[in-house]
Amino acid sequence: MAIHIRRREFIVTLGGAAAAWPLAARAQQAGPPVVGFVNGGAADPAARYLAAFRKGLSETGFAEGRNVQVEYHWMEGRYDHIPTVIADLVRRQVAVIATPGSTEGALAAKTATSTIPIVFGAAVDPVELGLVVSLARPGGNATGTNFFAFEVVSKEFELLHELVPKASRIAVLVNPSTGVAIDITLRAVREAARALGLEVTVLKANSPGEIDAAFEALARERAEALFIQADGFFASRRVQIATLAARERMPASYASREMVEAGLLMGYGTSIADMFRQVGVYTGSILQGAKPADLPVIQATKFEFIINLQTAKSLGLNISPMLLARADEVIE
């Protein structure tokens, strides 16, 4: 699978000693500061998120092609290539490395540099990951937002069970390229399943072909519902996943509204678009001279429970009025 790297303009390689912070780095550049943007998904399905990131930049006075260059690296699930991409960005001393929705990107960047500012959108507690020393005072070269995709796994699993109460065996689709994410997801799912008396079977995929194979395995595994790990690559394949779920008549859940809009049964989580916007805001703030150490990590506070009623009807599910009333949004 090809990795698409889109460059807005020619990137000028920096000369001389590396600057610690963007104001000094900018003086060494022959043009606007360069932001290295790394995401695990694909560009086209992320159009809404990308617009949100650019909106965040604009809120701090930055516009691509005018006073900032953004170099996009869409990994399309090839997470093993992230360290190489990050190493190149560090070698060229870009002004900021932005990793919205890519825990792997944030960790690779933190490993590769202690000076270039990093703005992350992390699905896992960034203190636990070692990205920052504390949420209030990050204390290093990284800051960003925590959107709690994995902290709410148990709640999402319980809601899926409420929507499909007769399901006794639930499949969990995970991306084997995301080590720390898999551990957190499976631990929370297994604890929730044990409390509810349910069986769990694990399926793995990190390519479009493997997603196809995973759905073909659902019948063999006698799965009656599907829980999908929050993952940038899976999010970028939402049309494929929703189409396969419909074909297999499989009730499925994911952590964001975009999957539900595509046709999955339900979603529970925070706004991914708002996370991208916040990363854009902090990226712009750092370009203005703010230090990551002084920018507290933003924590998502609003969680959305969304039900696709049209999908529920096509699956023959009768959703109780009480459960529908608990939903923040019902897609009909």
C-alpha positions in Angstrom: 0.0 0.0 0.0 1.4 3.4 -0.9 1.8 6.1 1.6 0.6 9.4 0.3 2.7 12.4 1.3 1.3 15.7 0.1 3.5 18.8 0.1 1.9 22.2 -0.2 5.1 23.9 -1.3 8.8 23.2 -1.6 10.2 22.5 1.8 13.5 24.3 2.4 16.0 22.3 4.4 17.2 24.1 7.4 20.9 24.8 7.8 23.1 25.6 10.8 22.4 24.6 14.3 18.9 23.4 15.3 16.7 25.9 17.0 15.0 24.8 20.1 11.7 26.7 19.6 9.8 27.9 16.6 10.5 31.6 16.7 14.2 30.9 16.5 13.6 28.1 13.9 11.6 30.5 11.8 14.5 32.8 11.5 16.5 30.0 9.8 13.8 29.2 7.3 13.6 30.9 3.8 9.8 31.0 4.0 6.9 30.4 6.3 7.3 27.9 9.2 6.6 24.3 8.3 4.3 22.0 10.3 4.7 18.3 9.9 1.3 16.7 10.1 1.1 12.9 10.8 -2.1 10.8 10.8 -2.7 7.1 10.7 -5.6 7.3 8.2 -6.2 8.5 4.7 -6.7 12.0 3.4 -10.1 11.8 1.5 -12.1 10.2 4.4 -10.6 12.8 6.8 -11.8 15.9 4.9 -14.0 17.0 7.8 -11.2 16.5 10.3 -8.7 18.4 8.1 -11.1 21.3 7.8 -11.3 21.4 11.6 -7.5 21.4 11.9 -7.3 24.3 9.4 -10.1 26.2 11.3 -8.0 25.9 14.5 -5.0 27.3 12.7 -7.1 30.2 11.4 -8.3 31.0 14.9 -4.7 31.8 15.8 -4.1 33.8 12.6 -2.5 31.1 10.3 -3.5 30.1 6.8 -1.7 27.6 4.5 0.1 29.2 1.6 0.1 32.6 3.3 2.1 32.4 6.6 2.4 28.6 7.3 3.2 25.5 5.3 1.7 22.2 6.3 3.3 18.9 5.1 0.7 16.1 5.3 1.7 12.5 5.9 -1.3 10.2 5.7 -0.1 6.7 6.7 -3.2 4.7 5.6 -2.6 2.1 8.3 1.1 1.7 7.7 2.1 2.6 11.3 5.4 0.9 10.9 6.5 3.7 8.6 5.7 6.4 11.2 9.2 6.5 12.9 10.9 7.0 9.5 8.5 9.9 8.6 9.1 11.5 12.1 12.9 11.1 11.8 12.8 13.0 8.5 10.7 15.8 10.0 13.2 16.0 12.9 16.2 16.0 10.6 14.7 18.9 8.7 13.8 20.7 11.9 10.2 21.6 11.1 8.6 24.2 13.4 5.9 21.9 14.9 5.0 18.2 14.6 1.2 17.8 14.8 -0.2 14.3 15.4 -4.0 14.5 15.8 -5.5 11.1 16.4 -2.2 9.3 16.1 -0.9 8.0 19.4 1.8 6.2 17.5 2.9 9.4 15.8 3.0 11.3 19.1 5.1 8.5 20.8 7.5 8.4 17.8 7.9 12.1 17.8 8.5 12.2 21.6 11.2 9.5 21.2 12.9 11.3 18.3 13.1 14.9 19.6 13.1 16.8 22.9 13.2 20.2 21.3 10.8 20.4 18.4 7.3 21.2 19.7 4.8 18.3 19.4 1.0 18.8 19.4 -0.9 15.6 19.9 -4.4 14.4 19.9 -4.1 11.3 22.1 -6.7 8.6 22.7 -4.9 7.4 25.8 -3.9 9.3 28.9 -0.8 11.3 27.8 0.7 11.1 31.3 0.4 7.3 31.2 2.0 7.3 27.8 4.9 9.4 29.0 4.1 12.3 26.6 3.8 14.8 29.4 4.6 14.9 33.1 1.2 16.3 34.1 -1.9 17.6 32.3 -1.8 21.0 33.9 1.9 21.6 33.3 3.2 19.3 30.5 6.7 20.3 31.3 8.5 19.3 28.0 8.1 19.8 24.3 4.7 18.1 23.9 1.1 19.1 24.6 -2.3 18.7 23.0 -5.6 17.1 23.8 -6.8 13.9 25.3 -10.1 12.7 23.7 -10.5 9.6 25.9 -11.3 7.1 23.1 -10.0 4.2 25.3 -11.1 5.4 28.7 -14.7 5.1 27.5 -14.4 1.6 26.0 -16.4 -0.1 28.9 -19.3 2.3 28.5 -19.4 1.9 24.7 -19.4 -1.9 25.2 -22.2 -1.8 27.7 -24.3 0.4 25.4 -23.8 -2.0 22.5 -25.0 -4.8 24.8 -28.1 -2.8 25.7 -28.9 -2.3 22.0 -28.4 -6.0 21.3 -29.3 -7.6 24.6 -29.7 -11.1 23.0 -26.1 -11.2 21.8 -24.0 -13.5 24.0 -20.8 -13.5 21.8 -19.3 -10.2 20.7 -16.4 -9.9 18.3 -13.8 -7.2 18.9 -11.9 -5.9 15.8 -8.5 -4.5 16.6 -5.5 -3.1 14.7 -2.4 -5.2 15.5 -0.2 -2.2 14.6 -1.4 -0.3 17.7 0.2 -2.1 20.6 -0.7 0.1 23.6 -4.2 0.7 22.1 -4.9 -3.0 21.8 -3.9 -3.7 25.3 -6.2 -1.0 26.7 -9.1 -1.9 24.5 -9.0 -5.6 25.2 -8.5 -5.2 28.9 -11.6 -2.9 29.2 -13.7 -5.0 26.9 -12.9 -8.3 28.7 -13.6 -6.7 32.1 -17.0 -5.4 30.8 -17.8 -8.8 29.1 -17.0 -10.7 32.3 -19.3 -8.4 34.3 -22.1 -8.9 31.8 -21.6 -12.7 31.3 -20.6 -12.3 27.6 -18.1 -14.1 25.5 -15.5 -12.1 23.5 -13.6 -13.2 20.3 -10.8 -11.1 18.9 -10.3 -10.3 15.2 -7.3 -8.4 13.8 -6.8 -6.2 10.7 -4.4 -3.5 9.5 -5.2 -3.4 5.8 -8.4 -3.3 3.6 -7.9 -6.9 2.7 -7.6 -8.0 6.3 -10.8 -6.0 7.1 -12.6 -8.1 4.5 -11.2 -11.3 6.0 -12.2 -10.2 9.5 -15.8 -9.8 8.4 -15.8 -13.1 6.7 -14.6 -14.7 10.0 -17.6 -13.3 11.9 -19.9 -16.1 10.9 -17.3 -18.7 11.7 -16.7 -17.2 15.1 -20.5 -17.1 15.7 -20.3 -13.4 16.6 -23.7 -11.7 17.2 -22.3 -8.1 17.5 -19.1 -6.3 16.7 -17.1 -3.8 18.8 -14.5 -1.9 16.7 -11.3 -0.4 18.3 -10.9 3.3 18.0 -8.2 3.7 15.4 -7.3 6.2 12.7 -7.0 3.6 10.0 -10.4 2.0 10.8 -11.9 5.5 10.8 -10.5 6.1 7.3 -12.1 2.8 6.1 -15.6 3.6 7.5 -17.4 3.2 4.2 -15.8 -0.3 3.7 -16.6 -1.3 7.3 -20.2 0.0 7.2 -20.8 -1.8 3.9 -19.5 -5.1 5.2 -21.4 -4.7 8.5 -24.6 -4.2 6.4 -23.8 -7.2 4.2 -23.2 -9.4 7.2 -26.2 -7.9 9.1 -23.9 -7.2 12.0 -24.8 -4.7 14.8 -21.5 -2.8 15.2 -20.2 0.1 17.3 -17.4 2.6 17.1 -16.1 5.5 19.1 -17.1 8.4 16.7 -20.2 9.7 15.0 -18.7 9.4 11.5 -18.9 5.6 11.6 -22.6 5.8 12.6 -23.3 8.3 9.9 -21.8 5.8 7.4 -24.2 3.1 8.6 -22.9 1.4 11.8 -25.5 0.8 14.5 -24.1 3.1 17.3 -21.2 5.2 18.5 -20.1 6.6 21.8 -17.2 9.0 22.3 -16.0 12.5 22.0 -15.9 14.8 18.9 -13.0 13.8 16.7 -13.4 16.9 14.6 -13.2 19.2 17.7 -10.0 17.3 18.7 -8.4 18.2 15.3 -9.5 21.8 15.7 -7.9 22.0 19.2 -4.6 20.6 17.7 -4.8 23.3 15.1 -5.3 26.0 17.8 -2.3 24.8 19.8 -0.2 24.5 16.7 -0.9 28.1 15.9 -0.3 29.2 19.4 3.2 27.6 19.4 3.9 29.2 16.0 3.2 32.5 17.7 5.8 31.7 20.3 4.0 29.8 23.1 5.9 26.9 24.6 4.3 23.4 24.9 5.4 23.2 28.5 3.1 26.1 29.4 0.0 24.9 27.5 -2.1 22.6 29.6 -3.4 19.4 28.0 -7.0 19.9 26.9 -9.4 17.2 28.1 -12.5 16.4 26.2 -15.6 16.9 28.4 -18.6 16.1 26.1 -19.4 12.6 25.1 -22.0 11.6 22.5 -24.2 8.5 22.3 -25.5 8.2 18.8 -27.9 5.6 17.4 -28.6 4.9 13.7 -32.2 4.0 13.9 -32.4 3.2 10.2 -29.7 0.6 10.7 -31.4 -0.8 13.8 -34.6 -1.3 11.7 -32.7 -3.0 8.9 -31.3 -5.4 11.5 -34.7 -6.1 12.9 -33.8 -4.5 16.3 -36.4 -2.9 18.4 -34.8 -0.1 20.4 -36.7 0.8 23.5 -38.0 4.4 23.7 -36.1 4.8 27.0 -32.8 3.9 25.3 -33.6 6.2 22.4 -34.3 9.0 24.8 -30.8 8.5 26.3 -29.1 9.0 23.0 -27.7 12.5 22.2 -28.6 12.0 18.6 -30.8 9.5 16.6 -30.1 9.1 12.9 -33.3 8.2 11.1 
